[in-house]
């Protein structure tokens, strides 16, 4: 089934609120309209007396005062101020003003139509003398137009007739924050807007009104048309004079173009290009919204409510996405005053990824904003004390740091890595290599910061460590080795070094290097730091520590009861109480997992998720996004759906109690990320998009679209698998569960694999320890006078140590007592371990690392079932110990290969049934063990050497996830029967 917005029922594309739910501050945010150049709250026109419009340049800068100040503290904050309302309508009926503040609102309904991009509102009033009046308004802020607000107003007297004057002026009445809001840091410095109307300039026509506040000047130009009435310009607006007939309708079209300038009068040229005809604007809006849904359409079979919420969330994100390279997206977009309109890290890590995959030109604008503020980031770095490089501010509008609390503000150095992450994602999704070159200076200057705050620690084996930073979890401040920060820094450093080499190959590096004094040695140091980045695993808990101290802190007493829905802990506890306890506002480790910053086994992902879910309050609306993605990927359907609904409905249900401050843009964007990256398994850390679609039991299917390098593809996920379809553009190469495919002219159907785990043998499969084992046995035989040679050694392949010695003694015709037998085993092991001491990652077979990466990306668990009791030490020396979800202990199984015990133990340790696993072996005894365990066997070697294996490859490095899954699919199609010619047994996969 195709996702076609035009085919959907009207309710599927509408947000409807009636009665009290259609009015008030929450409704004002929900029904806000914007186009990245301006925004307007969803207020009722008849009562729109206070400023309710937002323009990116309409902000003031105010000094920050400290009782105790130190070098580098932020000196001023930017605060976006609401602009005069372009909606206000005042009515005089029969010469008397109608007081809508005192009138009785009988009924009202607001409808945001996501298919046409229009807000439609109908209100019925009882005014003086009991007369009833209906006012209907259709409002548009054109996505493809300039900064303007267009309204079609219909006035309908229900039970009376009379003359009417409609005054279309601007609302400038100042409002203030309540006492409870005044101390809410999520609002911070809410400012009472005090706008004054200033005299017109020479050449202004009567339709232009100018306003001023502080350094901000505005110009509104209004066009009013009413076919059945007279229209005249008046001071600061227009008046429409006409007659009302009972049951009749007086229609007024109003289009207000808005412009802003700082420190100078607005040049009215900025108002040019705005259409004045409402019908033209409406037609353009329908076309623009249709184009949006062509790239962003989605549906969920089995949860229409959630699907509607996601469409609302996406529409609001695209509305607030900046069209101006001088600006980014505020935490509240252009829908409210929360966070003073500041831009944070969430613009790059939550909003930009969605835009890059649906409207890449908008993602480019956000990055262009950061490039334009590079000089301010350099100034910020110097102010803090860094000798070179650039550090972007934690919260800002104009480019300077606006956070007065540096432990949870300026200390969040990860903002640099977030921007680099966003750049890499945008370039990959768009193919815009020219922009990568344009952004290189910013990328390099910000990469320098990691070497400024980090060092190679000899006590940790030369690991690169970062000191004194704050991660996204603002309940832990000024820590060493914050996991998320280290992970994003590693990605940043590696991408910067890769970009330097890319520019060198293009002959473009020299100019950039000369401009910023970049040397080859510095680039090499970036790569060295990335390779050595400290990202440890706690040996006791098996989780990644959030930072060096986090796991050692006591838990916050009464944490469970503190999650009472009465606001975030930061509003109830002194920061130091939070800093010294094991409590998280949001999970840094889980955030890194959701963004695919660190490869880790599925089992550790599970442990991380469970551990940090217990100590995380989710006080940040961003937290539900990362936890939702991680839970969906882990198959924790109940938790994933809860987190998904939490971010999808955060504003629709006012779940954090502050929707009145504006919409939570990053959480709204995140609701789509949970669908695409969580349930869809989308990963963007490879050469092509990789998907691993899953279907929760609560749904019967879902569909979504995304754009990749100019092409739009659609995923339709059902019970059996996923159908990929090219909607527009050129064919696209992707991966489905690690299987490469091209989405082109015909839909491609991919079954969902039943395989859940891959179990490896060690010797001859991952590395070659055979020679070391042989030399150790040979040395033992020589020292004890036993006959032994390479031919005899062939019998030992795949056999454990104890049985190997029995075979050697049998070959030599010797017998030894039990005590001497055990001593010989220990002696052989000592010789073998001496030889192992020289092992390193260089001893790993070629291609194995890439295979393990692919298996993890495909969501498969990885196990090790080696007969060697030194297996754990070997994989540690090879540098792959942390790649395995489970390593079976050869000493703990009752029977060695060819018995199935060790493969069964490995499957059990991974939490899987044997029929969900495939085994990989290079010895006949191992192949027999795999079959005895009820698994399919892949043999590393020839068919002659391993005649019983179900599939053969010459070397492990030649295996790919694609051919493993293809073989598994073939086995399933055969009804789970082995293809081995000598036996027929059940091999269910």
C-alpha angles and dihedrals in degrees: 000000000000125000105238116165091203090058095054125098115259091248091059089064102039139084109208128187126174136192117347091357090063095059135050135057097302091053089047089062097040093052096042116134126205144154104200091265097064139356137198131197120244095251129147110266094222090059100033094120100132127066109278106157127097129208120181093231094047099099135114129216118226130182120254112224124206130189086212117024132181135192114291097021114142109265101195142015131218116226123190111219128205113251128224113292113259089196107064115129121181119188131206113191117194087349095305123111117241112228103211091180088065098033120102114251103218098181139343137181130188122195124187105199108207092188095059101024094235133128114220120192132178123187131179119205136190106214132178118324090021094282116152125221132185122207119188122186132187111196131190136181101189115233091205096038139076128272102303144122117217123195135181108200122195117192115195124178107208101196110010145047131218148120120297138198116194113197110202102196137138130273114234103153108134120235129189139213119262122245093261091051094047091072096040109112089203087070096033112168103012104181128208105239111229108186124180126196108236128203118274120257124238109283096026113134122220092261091068123087122186127206134184139194124166107317093340123100125184136193123197121189115195130199117191128184130178117169095201099041144049119263123202134174115240134174108304096354147356138289125216116203121194148122128276120216120195107263091004125118129231110201124203125181116204126184119180119190114201133202135173136199133181121226094352140057118278114261104229089220084081088068095054120104095041112126115236099200114089094208091053090050092048092050091049090049093052090052093047093049092047089053089050093054092046085070100030109035117139141168138185119207107214099024112057091163093058091045090054090049092052092050090051090048093051093046092053092048093052090047093057096039107121120252091184121080088211089068143046129198118287121225087255096034111214093318104091150348100267117134089009090276091292126164117233140176091278090075089069101033103040111015102035096054090058092047092047088058097042109023108012093178088066091051089052090054092056091052092045087057091056092048089051090054096049094109091053089050089054090051090050091053092051091048090056090049106262117144095216144352130059132276118194116222120256094231126011150131105194094035103267126107111270099179114108092189104069097183090066096024124038091021089070094095090163087087087083092055092045090058091048090049090052092048092052092047093049093048091048093048096043103030087226098154092162089064091050088059091046091053096045095098091054091046093052097043092051093045089059090067093071092061088048094059101028139067140185108258114215090194089063097047094271094306116164110244132190119216137205102006137134121225127206087284099085091188088077113053137182095007132155119247101003101195097226093046092049091047096049090043091054091051090047095049093047093048092047091052091046091049091051090055090045091054091046090056089052092049091243104106098084095065094049092044092051092050094056102023095250118171132196088242091058092052090049089052090054090055092046091051092048092051092049099042112145109242103151134186118223105241094213102044098027091226133117108257112237087225139337094281106029100092092048096055121097117252117256108265112246094011092152093053090044088066090077101131093251096121134286122316090244087073092055107034133056108249092244091060089056094042094057097048134073096252128121131204087202132353114265093187093047089047090056089049093051091051092048091237094142130035112225138158117271091244092058090047086056093049092047092049094049094045098048094040086064096055100034120098095192088222087150115073086220092067096073090057097058093039090048093053092047094046093049092050091049091051094245092143100175094051092042093053091047092052091043092055091044093062095033093054099031091116102020087062097026089235095171094041095237107086085118087073090060138284121304096242098185093050090048090052089045092059088068091044089057089053095046104031098028108038094018092045091222114178124182101186096099138064092274134022112279122206133191103177119199129183120216115222090241091066131059093204146325139209135203140169134216138174124239121182094333097317127104119217130184129212119205110188121196141160096288102036143291136311115210119202133183108230097180141342133032124333115283128217114221141156124241111195087336094310114124118228139160119233106211141130098338127047114258119220117206121187117224108250118241091205112109105169144027120207120201133200112219115218112065091004106062100010139353111255091148094100091049091050091048093049090048092050091044091052090049093049092047093050091051097038098246123148110246135151142160093277091056089046091063089072090061097063110125092001122124123244099262095048090043090059090048089055091048092051090046090051090049093045090236135136127198133185120258095255093052090044091057091046090053090052090053091046092052091048092052091052091047094049091051088057091047091059089081093055120116138159086283087074092062111107114257114267096017093106092054091047092053090048090051093049091052092047088053089055095246123146117235125215137181121217107177127160087219117100087206093059095111092052091048095052089046090055090047089054095239103098092111092052094076127085090202136006113199117225108234090200093058099057121090098220130033127221131323080047112083096232100108094046091047090049090051094050090048091049090054091049093246137124115245091244089061092061140075122205127215118205141159098200130073091228089056093048089052090050091052092051092046087055090056095251134126113254126221111198123212101212141035127321088243092057095042106027094164097055116109094219132017133208126171094229137010092238089064091062118098132188087245096059093041090054093041090054091047089051090051091051090052091050089054089058094257095297122144118243093215108126097220100053140027116207139147113278104169114186 
